[in-house]
Amino acid sequence: MSLLAPGQLQYALAALLMLTGLYGMLAKTNLARKLMAMNVMQVAVIVFFIALAVRSGGSPPIEIEHAATQIEPAYANPLPHALMLTAIVVSVSTTGVALALLVRVHRRFRTLDESKLLDRLRE
């Protein structure tokens, strides 16, 4: 007997990814690892929203063949998919800027460890 219904596996995956990313953000002291954990959390949000937007048997909302009948077809909403494409672009650009900042920090302080950076900044 399974704990999850057949259509709930993607939600469990999103929750597992979110918890993994949260653990990485809270437990790791290396800023590069924190950045990777942040990316895992962003992927979890994207997986969750795409899983919410999926409709079984849904068709694109561009068909007009059902216009003469009284039966409403199941349309898939394209808005969440478009928003998640935007979220992917924002995620990639955020990661690029963060990596550039990490390179600058490493060149100046020769470390990416959070506690060592705080000690050096206090000096």
MMTF fields as JSON, N, C-alpha, C and O atoms, coordinates in Angstrom:
{
  "mmtfVersion": "1.0.0",
  "mmtfProducer": "UNKNOWN",
  "numBonds": 491,
  "numAtoms": 492,
  "numGroups": 123,
  "numChains": 1,
  "numModels": 1,
  "chainsPerModel": [1],
  "groupsPerChain": [123],
  "chainIdList": ["A"],
  "bondAtomList": [4, 2, 8, 6, 12, 10, 16, 14, 20, 18, 24, 22, 28, 26, 32, 30, 36, 34, 40, 38, 44, 42, 48, 46, 52, 50, 56, 54, 60, 58, 64, 62, 68, 66, 72, 70, 76, 74, 80, 78, 84, 82, 88, 86, 92, 90, 96, 94, 100, 98, 104, 102, 108, 106, 112, 110, 116, 114, 120, 118, 124, 122, 128, 126, 132, 130, 136, 134, 140, 138, 144, 142, 148, 146, 152, 150, 156, 154, 160, 158, 164, 162, 168, 166, 172, 170, 176, 174, 180, 178, 184, 182, 188, 186, 192, 190, 196, 194, 200, 198, 204, 202, 208, 206, 212, 210, 216, 214, 220, 218, 224, 222, 228, 226, 232, 230, 236, 234, 240, 238, 244, 242, 248, 246, 252, 250, 256, 254, 260, 258, 264, 262, 268, 266, 272, 270, 276, 274, 280, 278, 284, 282, 288, 286, 292, 290, 296, 294, 300, 298, 304, 302, 308, 306, 312, 310, 316, 314, 320, 318, 324, 322, 328, 326, 332, 330, 336, 334, 340, 338, 344, 342, 348, 346, 352, 350, 356, 354, 360, 358, 364, 362, 368, 366, 372, 370, 376, 374, 380, 378, 384, 382, 388, 386, 392, 390, 396, 394, 400, 398, 404, 402, 408, 406, 412, 410, 416, 414, 420, 418, 424, 422, 428, 426, 432, 430, 436, 434, 440, 438, 444, 442, 448, 446, 452, 450, 456, 454, 460, 458, 464, 462, 468, 466, 472, 470, 476, 474, 480, 478, 484, 482, 488, 486],
  "bondOrderList": [1, 1, 1, 1, 1, 1, 1, 1, 1, 1, 1, 1, 1, 1, 1, 1, 1, 1, 1, 1, 1, 1, 1, 1, 1, 1, 1, 1, 1, 1, 1, 1, 1, 1, 1, 1, 1, 1, 1, 1, 1, 1, 1, 1, 1, 1, 1, 1, 1, 1, 1, 1, 1, 1, 1, 1, 1, 1, 1, 1, 1, 1, 1, 1, 1, 1, 1, 1, 1, 1, 1, 1, 1, 1, 1, 1, 1, 1, 1, 1, 1, 1, 1, 1, 1, 1, 1, 1, 1, 1, 1, 1, 1, 1, 1, 1, 1, 1, 1, 1, 1, 1, 1, 1, 1, 1, 1, 1, 1, 1, 1, 1, 1, 1, 1, 1, 1, 1, 1, 1, 1, 1],
  "groupList": [{"groupName": "MET", "atomNameList": ["N", "CA", "C", "O"], "elementList": ["N", "C", "C", "O"], "formalChargeList": [0, 0, 0, 0], "bondAtomList": [1, 0, 2, 1, 3, 2], "bondOrderList": [1, 1, 2], "singleLetterCode": "M", "chemCompType": "L-PEPTIDE LINKING"}, {"groupName": "SER", "atomNameList": ["N", "CA", "C", "O"], "elementList": ["N", "C", "C", "O"], "formalChargeList": [0, 0, 0, 0], "bondAtomList": [1, 0, 2, 1, 3, 2], "bondOrderList": [1, 1, 2], "singleLetterCode": "S", "chemCompType": "L-PEPTIDE LINKING"}, {"groupName": "LEU", "atomNameList": ["N", "CA", "C", "O"], "elementList": ["N", "C", "C", "O"], "formalChargeList": [0, 0, 0, 0], "bondAtomList": [1, 0, 2, 1, 3, 2], "bondOrderList": [1, 1, 2], "singleLetterCode": "L", "chemCompType": "L-PEPTIDE LINKING"}, {"groupName": "ALA", "atomNameList": ["N", "CA", "C", "O"], "elementList": ["N", "C", "C", "O"], "formalChargeList": [0, 0, 0, 0], "bondAtomList": [1, 0, 2, 1, 3, 2], "bondOrderList": [1, 1, 2], "singleLetterCode": "A", "chemCompType": "L-PEPTIDE LINKING"}, {"groupName": "PRO", "atomNameList": ["N", "CA", "C", "O"], "elementList": ["N", "C", "C", "O"], "formalChargeList": [0, 0, 0, 0], "bondAtomList": [1, 0, 2, 1, 3, 2], "bondOrderList": [1, 1, 2], "singleLetterCode": "P", "chemCompType": "L-PEPTIDE LINKING"}, {"groupName": "GLY", "atomNameList": ["N", "CA", "C", "O"], "elementList": ["N", "C", "C", "O"], "formalChargeList": [0, 0, 0, 0], "bondAtomList": [1, 0, 2, 1, 3, 2], "bondOrderList": [1, 1, 2], "singleLetterCode": "G", "chemCompType": "PEPTIDE LINKING"}, {"groupName": "GLN", "atomNameList": ["N", "CA", "C", "O"], "elementList": ["N", "C", "C", "O"], "formalChargeList": [0, 0, 0, 0], "bondAtomList": [1, 0, 2, 1, 3, 2], "bondOrderList": [1, 1, 2], "singleLetterCode": "Q", "chemCompType": "L-PEPTIDE LINKING"}, {"groupName": "TYR", "atomNameList": ["N", "CA", "C", "O"], "elementList": ["N", "C", "C", "O"], "formalChargeList": [0, 0, 0, 0], "bondAtomList": [1, 0, 2, 1, 3, 2], "bondOrderList": [1, 1, 2], "singleLetterCode": "Y", "chemCompType": "L-PEPTIDE LINKING"}, {"groupName": "THR", "atomNameList": ["N", "CA", "C", "O"], "elementList": ["N", "C", "C", "O"], "formalChargeList": [0, 0, 0, 0], "bondAtomList": [1, 0, 2, 1, 3, 2], "bondOrderList": [1, 1, 2], "singleLetterCode": "T", "chemCompType": "L-PEPTIDE LINKING"}, {"groupName": "LYS", "atomNameList": ["N", "CA", "C", "O"], "elementList": ["N", "C", "C", "O"], "formalChargeList": [0, 0, 0, 0], "bondAtomList": [1, 0, 2, 1, 3, 2], "bondOrderList": [1, 1, 2], "singleLetterCode": "K", "chemCompType": "L-PEPTIDE LINKING"}, {"groupName": "ASN", "atomNameList": ["N", "CA", "C", "O"], "elementList": ["N", "C", "C", "O"], "formalChargeList": [0, 0, 0, 0], "bondAtomList": [1, 0, 2, 1, 3, 2], "bondOrderList": [1, 1, 2], "singleLetterCode": "N", "chemCompType": "L-PEPTIDE LINKING"}, {"groupName": "ARG", "atomNameList": ["N", "CA", "C", "O"], "elementList": ["N", "C", "C", "O"], "formalChargeList": [0, 0, 0, 0], "bondAtomList": [1, 0, 2, 1, 3, 2], "bondOrderList": [1, 1, 2], "singleLetterCode": "R", "chemCompType": "L-PEPTIDE LINKING"}, {"groupName": "VAL", "atomNameList": ["N", "CA", "C", "O"], "elementList": ["N", "C", "C", "O"], "formalChargeList": [0, 0, 0, 0], "bondAtomList": [1, 0, 2, 1, 3, 2], "bondOrderList": [1, 1, 2], "singleLetterCode": "V", "chemCompType": "L-PEPTIDE LINKING"}, {"groupName": "ILE", "atomNameList": ["N", "CA", "C", "O"], "elementList": ["N", "C", "C", "O"], "formalChargeList": [0, 0, 0, 0], "bondAtomList": [1, 0, 2, 1, 3, 2], "bondOrderList": [1, 1, 2], "singleLetterCode": "I", "chemCompType": "L-PEPTIDE LINKING"}, {"groupName": "PHE", "atomNameList": ["N", "CA", "C", "O"], "elementList": ["N", "C", "C", "O"], "formalChargeList": [0, 0, 0, 0], "bondAtomList": [1, 0, 2, 1, 3, 2], "bondOrderList": [1, 1, 2], "singleLetterCode": "F", "chemCompType": "L-PEPTIDE LINKING"}, {"groupName": "GLU", "atomNameList": ["N", "CA", "C", "O"], "elementList": ["N", "C", "C", "O"], "formalChargeList": [0, 0, 0, 0], "bondAtomList": [1, 0, 2, 1, 3, 2], "bondOrderList": [1, 1, 2], "singleLetterCode": "E", "chemCompType": "L-PEPTIDE LINKING"}, {"groupName": "HIS", "atomNameList": ["N", "CA", "C", "O"], "elementList": ["N", "C", "C", "O"], "formalChargeList": [0, 0, 0, 0], "bondAtomList": [1, 0, 2, 1, 3, 2], "bondOrderList": [1, 1, 2], "singleLetterCode": "H", "chemCompType": "L-PEPTIDE LINKING"}, {"groupName": "ASP", "atomNameList": ["N", "CA", "C", "O"], "elementList": ["N", "C", "C", "O"], "formalChargeList": [0, 0, 0, 0], "bondAtomList": [1, 0, 2, 1, 3, 2], "bondOrderList": [1, 1, 2], "singleLetterCode": "D", "chemCompType": "L-PEPTIDE LINKING"}],
  "groupTypeList": [0, 1, 2, 2, 3, 4, 5, 6, 2, 6, 7, 3, 2, 3, 3, 2, 2, 0, 2, 8, 5, 2, 7, 5, 0, 2, 3, 9, 8, 10, 2, 3, 11, 9, 2, 0, 3, 0, 10, 12, 0, 6, 12, 3, 12, 13, 12, 14, 14, 13, 3, 2, 3, 12, 11, 1, 5, 5, 1, 4, 4, 13, 15, 13, 15, 16, 3, 3, 8, 6, 13, 15, 4, 3, 7, 3, 10, 4, 2, 4, 16, 3, 2, 0, 2, 8, 3, 13, 12, 12, 1, 12, 1, 8, 8, 5, 12, 3, 2, 3, 2, 2, 12, 11, 12, 16, 11, 11, 14, 11, 8, 2, 17, 15, 1, 9, 2, 2, 17, 11, 2, 11, 15],
  "groupIdList": [1, 2, 3, 4, 5, 6, 7, 8, 9, 10, 11, 12, 13, 14, 15, 16, 17, 18, 19, 20, 21, 22, 23, 24, 25, 26, 27, 28, 29, 30, 31, 32, 33, 34, 35, 36, 37, 38, 39, 40, 41, 42, 43, 44, 45, 46, 47, 48, 49, 50, 51, 52, 53, 54, 55, 56, 57, 58, 59, 60, 61, 62, 63, 64, 65, 66, 67, 68, 69, 70, 71, 72, 73, 74, 75, 76, 77, 78, 79, 80, 81, 82, 83, 84, 85, 86, 87, 88, 89, 90, 91, 92, 93, 94, 95, 96, 97, 98, 99, 100, 101, 102, 103, 104, 105, 106, 107, 108, 109, 110, 111, 112, 113, 114, 115, 116, 117, 118, 119, 120, 121, 122, 123],
  "secStructList": [7, 7, 1, 1, 7, 6, 6, 7, 2, 2, 2, 2, 2, 2, 2, 2, 2, 2, 2, 2, 2, 2, 2, 2, 2, 2, 2, 7, 7, 5, 2, 2, 2, 2, 2, 2, 2, 2, 2, 2, 2, 2, 2, 2, 2, 2, 2, 2, 2, 2, 2, 2, 2, 7, 7, 6, 6, 7, 5, 7, 6, 6, 7, 7, 6, 6, 6, 6, 1, 1, 7, 7, 7, 7, 5, 7, 7, 1, 2, 2, 2, 2, 2, 2, 2, 2, 2, 2, 2, 2, 2, 2, 2, 2, 2, 2, 2, 2, 2, 2, 2, 2, 2, 2, 2, 2, 2, 2, 2, 1, 7, 7, 5, 2, 2, 2, 2, 2, 2, 2, 2, 2, 7],
  "xCoordList": [0.839, 0.0, 0.887, 1.813, 0.601, 1.402, 0.836, -0.375, 1.724, 1.296, 0.788, 0.035, 1.2, 0.829, -0.156, -0.061, -1.092, -1.991, -1.198, -0.14, -1.675, -0.901, -0.52, 0.536, -1.323, -1.012, -0.276, -0.128, 0.189, 0.809, 2.318, 2.939, 2.911, 4.355, 5.125, 6.154, 4.649, 5.35, 5.319, 6.249, 4.262, 4.207, 5.193, 5.816, 5.327, 6.317, 7.726, 8.589, 7.964, 9.269, 9.548, 10.658, 8.563, 8.746, 9.021, 9.871, 8.311, 8.54, 9.924, 10.598, 10.354, 11.685, 12.775, 13.76, 12.603, 13.569, 13.599, 14.67, 12.441, 12.388, 13.082, 13.828, 12.842, 13.487, 14.991, 15.76, 15.414, 16.846, 17.504, 18.58, 16.873, 17.41, 17.424, 18.374, 16.382, 16.328, 17.426, 18.056, 17.655, 18.747, 20.089, 20.918, 20.3, 21.551, 21.743, 22.862, 20.664, 20.769, 21.069, 21.799, 20.509, 20.671, 21.913, 22.523, 22.295, 23.352, 24.74, 25.731, 24.841, 26.153, 26.688, 25.925, 28.016, 28.646, 29.34, 29.688, 29.545, 30.176, 29.134, 28.041, 29.473, 28.508, 28.171, 27.052, 29.108, 28.816, 27.797, 26.909, 27.925, 26.942, 25.58, 24.545, 25.583, 24.313, 23.641, 22.417, 24.443, 23.895, 23.293, 22.222, 23.983, 23.427, 22.131, 21.185, 22.08, 20.86, 19.721, 18.565, 20.057, 19.042, 18.485, 17.285, 19.354, 18.894, 18.005, 17.034, 18.318, 17.47, 16.089, 15.078, 16.042, 14.744, 13.961, 12.739, 14.654, 13.977, 13.409, 12.306, 14.152, 13.655, 12.434, 11.496, 12.434, 11.287, 10.029, 8.948, 10.165, 9.008, 8.508, 7.3, 9.42, 9.031, 8.34, 7.322, 8.881, 8.251, 6.854, 5.921, 6.702, 5.397, 4.365, 3.251, 4.722, 3.763, 3.438, 2.294, 4.416, 4.133, 3.237, 2.349, 3.463, 2.61, 1.174, 0.227, 1.013, -0.337, -1.037, -2.259, -0.273, -0.862, -1.234, -1.978, -0.736, -1.0, -2.456, -2.972, -3.107, -4.481, -4.553, -4.234, -4.97, -5.082, -6.171, -7.293, -5.828, -6.788, -7.049, -7.955, -6.272, -6.459, -5.924, -4.966, -6.545, -6.097, -5.674, -6.077, -4.872, -4.499, -5.739, -6.668, -5.767, -6.971, -7.082, -7.642, -6.557, -6.64, -7.581, -7.791, -8.152, -9.056, -10.429, -10.899, -11.063, -12.42, -13.39, -14.52, -12.966, -13.839, -14.99, -16.0, -14.868, -15.927, -16.907, -17.791, -16.771, -17.61, -19.081, -19.954, -19.375, -20.765, -21.451, -22.68, -20.691, -21.292, -21.468, -20.869, -22.288, -22.522, -21.509, -21.464, -20.705, -19.738, -18.504, -17.889, -18.162, -16.966, -15.742, -15.677, -14.783, -13.57, -12.7, -12.811, -11.842, -10.915, -9.701, -8.887, -9.586, -8.462, -7.343, -7.583, -6.14, -4.966, -4.651, -4.639, -4.402, -4.114, -2.645, -1.767, -2.351, -0.956, -0.251, 0.972, -0.993, -0.382, 0.66, 1.741, 0.395, 1.443, 2.716, 3.816, 2.58, 3.767, 4.568, 5.797, 3.879, 4.577, 5.254, 6.371, 4.584, 5.19, 6.414, 7.387, 6.37, 7.518, 8.688, 9.844, 8.405, 9.497, 10.165, 11.388, 9.366, 9.921, 10.718, 11.776, 10.217, 10.933, 12.27, 13.244, 12.329, 13.589, 14.592, 15.768, 14.139, 15.034, 15.538, 16.723, 14.653, 15.057, 16.036, 17.002, 15.796, 16.686, 18.081, 19.077, 18.152, 19.461, 20.195, 21.398, 19.488, 20.159, 20.575, 21.644, 19.761, 20.132, 21.362, 22.255, 21.407, 22.562, 23.816, 24.893, 23.693, 24.851, 25.414, 26.628, 24.525, 24.976, 25.593, 26.621, 24.979, 25.511, 26.873, 27.76, 27.046, 28.359, 29.42, 30.558, 29.056, 30.009, 30.402, 31.57, 29.435, 29.742, 30.609, 31.511, 30.341, 31.158, 32.595, 33.526, 32.784, 34.146, 34.866, 36.033, 34.179, 34.797, 35.137, 36.205, 34.233, 34.485, 35.662, 36.509, 35.725, 36.827, 38.163, 39.179, 38.175, 39.431, 39.922, 41.126, 39.005, 39.415, 39.771, 40.769, 38.974, 39.162, 39.766, 40.108, 39.906, 40.479, 39.703, 40.265, 38.431, 37.584, 36.122, 35.746, 35.32, 33.875, 33.15, 31.923, 33.911, 33.319, 32.699, 33.339, 31.467, 30.712, 31.325, 31.431, 31.722, 32.277, 33.627, 33.915, 34.456, 35.75, 35.566, 36.297, 34.596, 34.314, 33.846, 34.269, 32.985, 32.51, 33.65, 33.714, 34.552, 35.71, 36.603, 37.075, 36.836, 37.696, 37.044, 37.739, 35.741, 35.051, 35.033, 34.987, 35.069, 35.089, 36.452, 36.544, 37.512, 38.872, 39.087, 40.178],
  "yCoordList": [-1.174, 0.0, 1.242, 1.357, 2.14, 3.347, 4.481, 4.58, 5.323, 6.478, 7.608, 8.468, 7.604, 8.672, 8.164, 7.026, 9.008, 8.692, 8.773, 9.401, 8.159, 8.147, 9.521, 9.655, 10.528, 11.845, 12.76, 13.95, 12.233, 13.085, 12.932, 13.555, 12.138, 11.924, 13.205, 13.461, 14.01, 15.248, 16.243, 17.033, 16.213, 17.099, 16.643, 17.465, 15.336, 14.813, 15.158, 15.477, 15.096, 15.478, 16.954, 17.31, 17.809, 19.238, 19.491, 20.314, 18.794, 18.965, 18.471, 19.105, 17.348, 16.818, 17.768, 17.997, 18.315, 19.287, 20.547, 21.09, 21.008, 22.205, 21.966, 22.823, 20.813, 20.506, 20.329, 20.728, 19.732, 19.583, 20.947, 21.189, 21.827, 23.172, 23.959, 24.694, 23.811, 24.501, 24.0, 24.791, 22.691, 22.133, 22.707, 23.08, 22.776, 23.319, 24.78, 25.208, 25.55, 26.969, 27.174, 28.095, 26.319, 26.505, 25.823, 26.341, 24.677, 23.881, 24.145, 23.936, 24.586, 24.766, 26.161, 27.12, 26.264, 27.568, 28.103, 29.283, 27.259, 27.693, 28.421, 27.903, 29.609, 30.41, 29.793, 29.964, 29.083, 28.423, 27.306, 27.112, 26.578, 25.524, 26.122, 25.55, 27.26, 27.936, 28.381, 28.328, 28.815, 29.207, 28.001, 28.102, 26.86, 25.651, 25.242, 24.814, 25.368, 25.038, 25.985, 25.571, 27.252, 28.21, 27.81, 27.933, 27.335, 26.885, 25.659, 25.529, 24.76, 23.585, 24.025, 23.459, 25.021, 25.528, 26.183, 26.055, 26.877, 27.476, 26.398, 26.546, 25.327, 24.214, 23.584, 23.186, 23.487, 22.921, 23.748, 23.195, 25.053, 25.926, 25.758, 25.711, 25.669, 25.507, 24.166, 24.1, 23.093, 21.769, 21.8, 21.233, 22.448, 22.517, 23.235, 22.741, 24.381, 25.132, 24.418, 24.455, 23.779, 23.024, 21.83, 21.497, 21.182, 20.062, 20.523, 19.798, 21.71, 22.242, 22.558, 22.451, 22.943, 23.396, 22.252, 22.465, 21.058, 19.933, 19.502, 19.365, 19.292, 18.816, 17.599, 17.69, 16.468, 15.248, 15.412, 15.815, 15.097, 15.204, 16.625, 16.876, 17.545, 18.945, 19.223, 18.597, 20.154, 20.535, 22.001, 22.746, 22.409, 23.83, 24.692, 24.259, 25.878, 26.709, 27.419, 28.513, 26.814, 27.442, 26.707, 27.144, 25.594, 24.831, 25.489, 25.999, 25.467, 26.008, 24.967, 25.304, 23.708, 22.679, 22.339, 21.797, 22.642, 22.339, 23.496, 23.437, 24.528, 25.716, 25.423, 26.059, 24.488, 24.208, 23.299, 23.275, 22.557, 21.637, 22.334, 23.379, 21.749, 22.291, 21.763, 22.24, 20.791, 20.188, 21.082, 21.404, 21.468, 22.279, 21.365, 20.474, 21.572, 20.753, 21.188, 22.31, 20.288, 20.599, 21.297, 20.675, 22.572, 23.339, 23.397, 23.514, 23.313, 23.492, 24.984, 25.667, 25.469, 26.89, 27.149, 26.589, 27.976, 28.221, 29.242, 29.363, 29.975, 31.022, 30.5, 31.085, 29.431, 28.948, 28.515, 28.71, 27.935, 27.524, 28.746, 28.744, 29.779, 31.001, 31.667, 32.169, 31.67, 32.252, 31.462, 32.046, 30.151, 29.34, 29.499, 29.399, 29.745, 30.074, 31.378, 31.502, 32.341, 33.592, 33.344, 33.941, 32.47, 32.144, 31.475, 31.703, 30.66, 30.02, 31.068, 31.0, 32.03, 33.099, 33.92, 34.248, 34.248, 35.0, 34.188, 34.737, 32.894, 32.02, 31.968, 32.041, 31.843, 31.787, 33.11, 33.124, 34.217, 35.515, 35.791, 36.356, 35.408, 35.557, 34.724, 35.18, 33.512, 32.648, 33.231, 33.168, 33.788, 34.4, 35.569, 35.69, 36.434, 37.576, 37.089, 37.612, 36.1, 35.573, 34.919, 35.062, 34.202, 33.598, 34.664, 34.515, 35.731, 36.823, 37.458, 37.782, 37.634, 38.179, 37.223, 37.658, 35.93, 34.945, 34.943, 34.794, 35.103, 35.175, 36.395, 36.305, 37.534, 38.751, 38.585, 39.001, 37.981, 37.757, 36.816, 37.046, 35.758, 34.801, 35.432, 35.155, 36.267, 36.932, 37.878, 38.007, 38.524, 39.498, 38.841, 39.212, 37.877, 37.308, 35.906, 35.388, 35.287, 33.95, 32.857, 31.818, 33.091, 32.082, 32.369, 33.499, 31.323, 31.469, 30.971, 30.868, 30.664, 30.211, 31.406, 32.442, 31.244, 32.353, 32.86, 34.07, 31.966, 32.399, 33.089, 34.07, 32.584, 33.228, 34.61, 35.546, 34.729, 36.036, 37.042, 38.198, 36.611, 37.515, 37.932, 39.088, 37.001, 37.343, 38.359, 39.305, 38.171, 39.099, 40.463, 41.479, 40.498, 41.78, 42.549, 43.779, 41.852, 42.505, 43.095, 43.997, 42.609, 43.095, 44.498, 45.048],
  "zCoordList": [0.0, 0.0, 0.0, 0.803, -0.884, -1.038, -0.181, 0.02, 0.315, 1.099, 0.219, 0.676, -1.043, -1.965, -2.997, -3.456, -3.353, -4.457, -5.755, -5.778, -6.837, -8.087, -8.619, -9.238, -8.407, -8.94, -7.98, -8.259, -6.855, -5.843, -5.747, -4.886, -6.588, -6.516, -6.809, -6.182, -7.747, -8.077, -6.917, -6.758, -6.107, -4.941, -3.867, -3.196, -3.713, -2.77, -3.234, -2.416, -4.541, -5.081, -4.809, -4.413, -5.016, -4.757, -3.278, -2.939, -2.399, -0.958, -0.562, 0.25, -1.126, -0.827, -1.313, -0.611, -2.501, -3.014, -2.15, -1.881, -1.72, -0.883, 0.455, 0.929, 1.06, 2.338, 2.178, 3.053, 1.068, 0.806, 0.642, 1.189, -0.098, -0.269, 1.028, 1.299, 1.829, 3.113, 4.045, 4.748, 4.05, 4.85, 4.397, 5.227, 3.103, 2.588, 2.942, 3.224, 2.932, 3.277, 4.759, 5.125, 5.61, 7.049, 7.615, 8.551, 7.069, 7.686, 7.115, 7.815, 5.899, 5.273, 5.542, 5.66, 5.639, 5.873, 4.629, 4.576, 3.637, 2.393, 1.543, 1.314, 1.082, 0.325, -1.028, -1.513, -1.647, -2.923, -2.721, -3.551, -1.625, -1.335, -0.999, -1.34, -0.337, -0.064, -1.364, -1.49, -2.316, -3.616, -4.334, -4.931, -4.275, -4.886, -4.191, -4.852, -2.872, -2.136, -2.517, -2.607, -2.739, -3.173, -4.544, -4.789, -5.427, -6.744, -6.628, -7.374, -5.708, -5.491, -5.011, -5.428, -4.144, -3.683, -4.821, -4.885, -5.711, -6.858, -7.775, -8.301, -7.965, -8.782, -8.121, -8.811, -6.8, -6.089, -6.323, -6.524, -6.297, -6.538, -7.97, -8.206, -8.913, -10.318, -10.533, -11.222, -9.949, -10.063, -9.454, -10.022, -8.318, -7.66, -8.532, -8.702, -9.079, -9.889, -11.2, -11.653, -11.806, -13.031, -12.714, -13.5, -11.566, -11.172, -10.929, -11.236, -10.387, -10.183, -11.499, -11.596, -12.5, -13.76, -14.701, -15.658, -14.448, -15.355, -15.215, -14.105, -16.348, -16.363, -17.278, -18.464, -16.733, -17.528, -18.579, -18.273, -19.802, -20.889, -21.334, -22.129, -20.833, -21.2, -22.591, -23.043, -23.249, -24.585, -24.553, -23.66, -25.516, -25.563, -25.794, -26.476, -25.249, -25.376, -26.719, -26.791, -27.784, -29.096, -30.032, -31.163, -29.58, -30.428, -30.438, -29.421, -31.61, -31.705, -32.249, -32.602, -32.323, -32.88, -31.942, -32.392, -30.657, -29.707, -29.55, -28.696, -30.343, -30.18, -30.469, -29.877, -31.353, -31.716, -30.704, -30.64, -29.919, -28.953, -27.61, -27.356, -26.766, -25.43, -24.415, -23.281, -24.811, -23.893, -23.816, -24.832, -22.617, -22.409, -22.357, -21.51, -23.241, -23.165, -21.989, -21.496, -21.556, -20.465, -21.055, -21.736, -20.795, -21.313, -20.282, -19.08, -20.775, -19.925, -19.866, -20.89, -18.68, -18.491, -18.832, -18.176, -19.834, -20.206, -19.314, -19.375, -18.492, -17.678, -16.685, -16.604, -15.924, -15.007, -15.725, -15.207, -16.898, -17.656, -18.098, -18.031, -18.546, -18.954, -17.76, -17.877, -16.624, -15.425, -14.973, -14.497, -15.118, -14.702, -15.672, -15.261, -16.945, -17.87, -17.448, -17.505, -17.028, -16.515, -15.241, -15.043, -14.381, -13.141, -13.433, -12.714, -14.47, -14.846, -15.305, -14.947, -16.09, -16.556, -15.372, -15.304, -14.447, -13.258, -12.421, -11.89, -12.3, -11.534, -12.137, -11.418, -13.448, -14.114, -13.962, -13.701, -14.123, -13.999, -12.559, -12.329, -11.595, -10.187, -9.86, -9.146, -10.378, -10.144, -10.776, -10.184, -11.951, -12.606, -11.822, -11.66, -11.333, -10.53, -9.221, -8.79, -8.59, -7.33, -7.533, -6.691, -8.642, -8.92, -9.15, -8.705, -9.837, -10.041, -8.708, -8.493, -7.823, -6.499, -5.685, -4.968, -5.795, -5.076, -5.577, -4.785, -6.87, -7.416, -6.853, -6.474, -6.796, -6.24, -4.759, -4.311, -4.013, -2.586, -2.398, -1.534, -3.198, -3.066, -3.448, -2.81, -4.47, -4.855, -3.765, -3.542, -3.102, -2.084, -0.749, -0.132, -0.297, 1.034, 1.026, 2.089, -0.124, -0.281, 0.458, 0.805, 0.691, 1.316, 0.97, 0.657, 1.037, 0.886, 2.133, 2.144, 3.182, 4.432, 5.155, 5.334, 5.556, 6.133, 7.443, 7.642, 8.323, 9.611, 9.439, 10.126, 8.525, 8.278, 7.653, 7.976, 6.764, 6.16, 7.21, 7.196, 8.106, 9.152, 10.074, 10.494, 10.393, 11.227, 10.532, 11.162, 9.246, 8.504, 8.33, 8.293, 8.225, 8.092, 9.411, 9.403, 10.53, 11.84, 12.165, 12.998, 11.528, 11.8, 11.302, 11.455]
}
